[in-house]
Amino acid sequence: MKGLKIYPCQSGLSVVEISMVKSLCVYCSSSDRLEQKYFAAAAAVGMEMARRQWTLVYGGGKTGLMGAVARGVKSNGGRVVGVIPEFMKIRELEFTEADELISVLTMRERKMLMETRADAFLALPGGWGTLEELLEILTLAHLEVLRKPVVIFNQDGYYDDLIRFCQKIVEEKFMHATIHGKYLVARSVEEIFPLIENWCHQPGDAKWFQTK
Ligand code: AMP
């Protein structure tokens, strides 16, 4: 959901686009083999979302951090919306306690539905699946197709290399420095929520395709 906030500024009043979050899409690992600290943080994210009455929109899985965040939401009385491809349901990977479990045919359909159902996006630590989802949403934000907050939870520096690589992309002029305004980085679970709530849209470079 979008809203407008009016701030006093030198020339009078300034109006900026802000987010009013009711649902958060969480991208995260489906692996069950992680260190306990990752499961604990994912569960804490889910519990805090429920406390704020933010609906979880996610891939609908029961394994890994996906299961941990969903169980965290449910343990605090929150609402879970899972979007899961049929072929994963057949393998019984779905989180059956979800309030809404939407079946789709393809991974692409799943990403599109998650994108439309969420007011903001959060990437917890994850593998290729998480990276793919995160990079797609960042690409949409870069193209100004999407105007919603995107937060990377850099737990214990897990995403340091990705953030460094984003700097390299800009240094080598593959993209404009305004890409850094398209994502926010949280270092703790507590930091995630104010980053999303205080987000305001940062325009990209209209001439993003010009690298010189
Ligand atoms: P990964 O980070 O590679 O574990 O992938 C996790 C992300 O990709 C999740 O946010 C899901 O939407 C999707 N995904 C990939 N593999 C799975 C799986 N085995 N079960 C559920 N979701 C998956």
Residues whose N, C-alpha, C, O or C-beta is under 5 A from the ligand:
A	BS01	AMP	V26 Y27 C28 S29 S30 S31 G59 G61 L93 G126 G127 W128 G129 T130
